[in-house]
Amino acid sequence: MKRKNKEKIIYYNDLKNDDFSGTNIKIKPLKDSYKYLHKNPLWQIAAFFIYFIIAKPIFFLVTKLCCHQKFANKKLLKQAKKTGAILYGNHTTLLADAFVPNLIFSFRRNYIIVSPETTSIDGIKTLLGMLGAMPLTEKLSLKKKLLKAIRHHLEKRKLITIYPEAHIWPFYTKIRPYDDVSFKYAALFNHPVYTLTNCYQKRKFGKKPKIVTYFDGPFYPNPKLNTKENAALLRDKCYKAMIERAEKYSTYEYIKYVQNPKTDESKIE
């Protein structure tokens, strides 16, 4: 693997729990009145306009000009247009991870399961909801609403994107270990499951790598297994597919990650 930018090194302690997003947002719990689904026609019209007319062109320009992203095998998702699907991706950029899934289909919405930090930013919670952010929550009443929303969107043939690694590691070229908690959604609903693996490759010009997005699947729950068993099954299939993609196609290390178990805090040099 090539690496020319030797100064960029991130020291980490925990592959599963360290976070290098740099946002440091204080979590504000969602109110019980938070809506994952909106029936108000004015809200729906505003959301359509903001998502398709304003946001998607911006997403396209940012991913092409700043992230240098392209799709390698998007045709694999042809079936998902007819059925809806759940996508599981590696969490390695702040912008691309938010934007890329929204560019898969031109006239189909994508919804992203996000951390509570995302909707804790003052003043933009409603905007993020219109853009498809669906925050996780610890409140049982809201968890039921979230499941209902996921089911609704899948039945409407929309895409649901989930990042099981949970924490952002910028430009990380490997797949970090993750558990099967987020795969309960895939186990509950009989819809195709795909992986979305962003791989980093050297550009002809410039130090930052280009992002090439690969898909694998579809994977399905086994009707003979229960929800817990299916979550583990789907997790293993997705994890294996993502590892194989990353090992083969992530060929340029822009930031080097080094384990440093002797320190309590990770740092960037």
C-alpha positions as CSV (number, residue, x, y, z in Angstrom):
1,M,0.0,0.0,0.0
2,K,1.3,3.4,-1.0
3,R,1.5,6.2,1.5
4,K,3.3,9.5,0.7
5,N,1.9,11.8,3.4
6,K,3.9,10.4,6.3
7,E,3.2,13.2,8.7
8,K,-0.5,12.3,9.2
9,I,-0.6,9.7,11.9
10,I,-3.5,8.9,14.3
11,Y,-2.8,7.0,17.4
12,Y,-5.8,5.0,18.7
13,N,-6.6,2.8,21.8
14,D,-9.8,1.1,20.9
15,L,-10.8,0.0,17.4
16,K,-14.5,-0.1,18.3
17,N,-15.0,2.9,20.5
18,D,-12.4,5.6,19.5
19,D,-13.9,8.5,17.5
20,F,-12.0,10.9,15.3
21,S,-14.8,12.9,13.8
22,G,-13.7,16.0,15.7
23,T,-17.2,17.3,16.3
24,N,-17.4,17.0,20.1
25,I,-21.1,17.7,20.2
26,K,-22.9,17.5,23.5
27,I,-25.9,15.1,23.2
28,K,-29.3,16.5,23.7
29,P,-32.0,13.7,24.2
30,L,-34.8,13.8,21.8
31,K,-38.2,14.9,23.1
32,D,-41.0,12.3,23.3
33,S,-42.8,14.4,20.6
34,Y,-40.1,13.9,18.0
35,K,-41.5,12.7,14.7
36,Y,-39.8,10.2,12.4
37,L,-42.7,10.3,10.0
38,H,-44.5,13.5,8.9
39,K,-48.0,13.5,7.4
40,N,-48.3,17.3,7.1
41,P,-48.4,18.0,3.4
42,L,-46.6,21.3,3.8
43,W,-43.7,19.5,5.6
44,Q,-43.6,16.9,2.9
45,I,-43.5,19.6,0.1
46,A,-40.8,21.5,1.9
47,A,-38.8,18.3,2.4
48,F,-39.1,17.3,-1.2
49,F,-37.9,20.7,-2.4
50,I,-35.0,20.9,0.0
51,Y,-33.9,17.3,-0.7
52,F,-34.2,17.0,-4.4
53,I,-33.9,20.6,-5.6
54,I,-31.4,22.1,-3.2
55,A,-29.5,19.3,-1.4
56,K,-28.9,16.7,-4.0
57,P,-27.1,19.0,-6.5
58,I,-24.9,20.2,-3.6
59,F,-24.2,16.6,-2.5
60,F,-23.2,15.8,-6.1
61,L,-20.8,18.7,-6.4
62,V,-19.2,18.2,-3.0
63,T,-18.6,14.4,-3.5
64,K,-17.1,15.0,-6.9
65,L,-15.0,18.1,-6.3
66,C,-14.0,17.6,-2.6
67,C,-14.2,13.9,-2.0
68,H,-13.3,12.8,-5.6
69,Q,-15.9,10.0,-5.3
70,K,-17.3,7.6,-7.9
71,F,-19.4,4.4,-8.0
72,A,-17.7,1.2,-9.2
73,N,-20.7,-1.2,-9.5
74,K,-23.9,0.7,-8.8
75,K,-25.7,-1.6,-11.3
76,L,-25.7,-4.3,-8.6
77,L,-28.4,-2.3,-6.8
78,K,-30.8,-2.4,-9.7
79,Q,-33.2,-4.8,-7.8
80,A,-33.3,-2.3,-4.9
81,K,-35.1,0.2,-7.0
82,K,-38.1,-2.2,-7.0
83,T,-38.0,-3.3,-3.4
84,G,-36.1,-0.8,-1.3
85,A,-33.1,-2.0,0.7
86,I,-30.9,-1.5,3.7
87,L,-27.3,-0.5,3.1
88,Y,-24.4,-1.1,5.6
89,G,-21.3,1.0,5.0
90,N,-17.9,1.7,6.5
91,H,-17.7,5.0,8.5
92,T,-14.7,6.9,7.2
93,T,-15.6,10.5,6.3
94,L,-17.9,13.1,7.6
95,L,-19.1,14.5,4.3
96,A,-19.0,11.5,2.0
97,D,-20.8,9.2,4.4
98,A,-23.6,11.7,4.6
99,F,-23.8,12.5,0.9
100,V,-22.8,9.5,-1.1
101,P,-25.9,7.2,-0.2
102,N,-28.2,10.0,-1.4
103,L,-26.6,9.9,-4.9
104,I,-27.2,6.2,-5.5
105,F,-30.6,6.7,-7.2
106,S,-31.6,10.0,-8.8
107,F,-35.2,10.0,-7.9
108,R,-35.3,7.8,-4.8
109,R,-34.8,9.0,-1.2
110,N,-32.3,7.7,1.1
111,Y,-32.6,7.7,4.9
112,I,-29.6,7.5,7.2
113,I,-29.6,6.1,10.8
114,V,-27.6,8.7,12.7
115,S,-26.1,9.0,16.2
116,P,-27.9,11.3,18.7
117,E,-25.1,13.8,18.3
118,T,-26.2,14.6,14.7
119,T,-29.6,15.9,15.8
120,S,-28.2,17.7,18.9
121,I,-26.9,20.6,16.8
122,D,-29.0,23.6,17.6
123,G,-31.2,25.0,14.8
124,I,-30.9,22.3,12.2
125,K,-32.8,19.3,13.7
126,T,-35.8,19.9,11.4
127,L,-33.6,20.4,8.3
128,L,-31.7,17.1,9.0
129,G,-35.0,15.3,9.3
130,M,-36.0,16.7,5.9
131,L,-32.7,15.4,4.5
132,G,-33.4,11.9,5.8
133,A,-31.6,11.7,9.2
134,M,-33.2,9.3,11.6
135,P,-31.5,9.5,15.0
136,L,-31.1,6.6,17.3
137,T,-32.6,6.9,20.8
138,E,-32.7,5.1,24.1
139,K,-36.4,6.0,24.7
140,L,-38.6,3.0,24.2
141,S,-41.5,5.0,22.8
142,L,-39.2,6.6,20.2
143,K,-37.6,3.3,19.3
144,K,-41.0,2.1,18.3
145,K,-41.5,5.2,16.1
146,L,-38.1,4.6,14.5
147,L,-38.9,1.0,13.7
148,K,-42.3,2.1,12.2
149,A,-40.5,4.7,10.1
150,I,-38.0,2.2,8.8
151,R,-40.7,-0.2,7.9
152,H,-42.7,2.6,6.1
153,H,-39.7,3.7,4.0
154,L,-38.8,0.2,3.0
155,E,-42.4,-0.5,1.9
156,K,-42.2,2.7,-0.1
157,R,-39.0,1.2,-1.8
158,K,-36.6,3.8,-0.2
159,L,-33.1,3.1,0.9
160,I,-32.0,3.0,4.6
161,T,-28.3,3.5,5.2
162,I,-26.6,2.4,8.5
163,Y,-22.9,2.7,9.6
164,P,-22.4,-0.2,12.0
165,E,-18.9,1.0,12.9
166,A,-20.7,3.9,14.6
167,H,-17.5,6.1,14.9
168,I,-15.8,8.1,12.2
169,W,-12.2,7.2,11.3
170,P,-11.2,9.6,8.5
171,F,-9.7,7.8,5.4
172,Y,-9.3,4.5,7.3
173,T,-8.6,1.8,4.7
174,K,-9.6,-1.2,6.7
175,I,-12.9,-2.4,8.2
176,R,-13.2,-2.1,12.0
177,P,-14.9,-4.8,14.0
178,Y,-18.6,-4.2,14.8
179,D,-21.3,-6.1,16.5
180,D,-24.7,-7.2,15.2
181,V,-26.9,-4.7,17.1
182,S,-27.6,-2.5,14.0
183,F,-28.5,-5.6,12.0
184,K,-31.7,-6.2,14.0
185,Y,-33.3,-3.9,11.5
186,A,-32.2,-6.1,8.6
187,A,-33.4,-9.2,10.5
188,L,-36.8,-7.7,11.2
189,F,-37.7,-6.7,7.6
190,N,-37.7,-9.0,4.6
191,H,-35.8,-6.6,2.3
192,P,-32.5,-7.0,0.5
193,V,-29.4,-6.0,2.4
194,Y,-26.3,-4.6,0.7
195,T,-22.9,-3.4,1.7
196,L,-21.5,0.0,0.7
197,T,-17.7,0.0,1.0
198,N,-15.8,3.3,0.4
199,C,-12.3,2.4,-0.8
200,Y,-9.4,4.9,-1.0
201,Q,-7.1,5.0,-4.0
202,K,-4.3,7.3,-5.2
203,R,-5.3,10.1,-7.6
204,K,-3.1,11.3,-10.5
205,F,-2.9,14.7,-8.9
206,G,-3.2,15.8,-5.3
207,K,-2.4,14.2,-2.0
208,K,-5.9,13.3,-0.9
209,P,-7.2,10.0,-2.2
210,K,-10.2,9.5,-4.3
211,I,-13.2,7.4,-3.0
212,V,-14.4,4.5,-5.0
213,T,-17.7,3.0,-3.7
214,Y,-18.3,-0.7,-4.1
215,F,-21.5,-2.6,-3.4
216,D,-22.1,-6.3,-2.5
217,G,-25.2,-8.3,-1.9
218,P,-28.1,-8.8,-1.8
219,F,-28.2,-10.7,1.5
220,Y,-31.4,-11.8,3.1
221,P,-32.6,-13.1,6.5
222,N,-33.0,-16.8,6.8
223,P,-36.7,-17.6,7.5
224,K,-35.7,-20.6,9.6
225,L,-33.8,-18.4,12.1
226,N,-35.1,-16.0,14.7
227,T,-34.3,-12.3,14.8
228,K,-31.2,-12.6,16.9
229,E,-29.8,-15.4,14.8
230,N,-30.5,-13.5,11.6
231,A,-28.9,-10.4,12.9
232,A,-25.7,-12.3,13.5
233,L,-25.9,-14.1,10.2
234,L,-26.3,-10.8,8.2
235,R,-23.6,-9.1,10.2
236,D,-21.1,-11.9,9.3
237,K,-22.0,-11.8,5.6
238,C,-21.7,-8.0,5.4
239,Y,-18.5,-7.9,7.5
240,K,-16.9,-10.5,5.2
241,A,-17.9,-8.7,2.0
242,M,-16.7,-5.3,3.3
243,I,-13.3,-6.7,4.4
244,E,-12.8,-8.4,1.0
245,R,-13.6,-5.1,-0.8
246,A,-11.3,-3.0,1.4
247,E,-8.4,-5.4,1.2
248,K,-8.6,-5.5,-2.5
249,Y,-9.5,-1.9,-3.4
250,S,-8.3,0.4,-0.6
251,T,-4.8,0.8,-1.9
252,Y,-3.7,4.2,-0.7
253,E,-3.2,5.1,2.9
254,Y,-3.6,8.9,3.3
255,I,-3.6,8.7,7.2
256,K,-1.8,6.0,9.1
257,Y,-3.5,4.6,12.1
258,V,-1.2,3.2,14.9
259,Q,-2.4,1.4,18.0
260,N,-1.0,3.0,21.2
261,P,-2.3,1.0,24.2
262,K,0.1,2.7,26.7
263,T,-1.7,6.1,26.5
264,D,-5.1,7.1,27.7
265,E,-5.8,9.6,25.0
266,S,-5.5,9.3,21.2
267,K,-3.8,12.1,19.4
268,I,-3.1,13.3,15.8
269,E,0.4,14.2,14.8
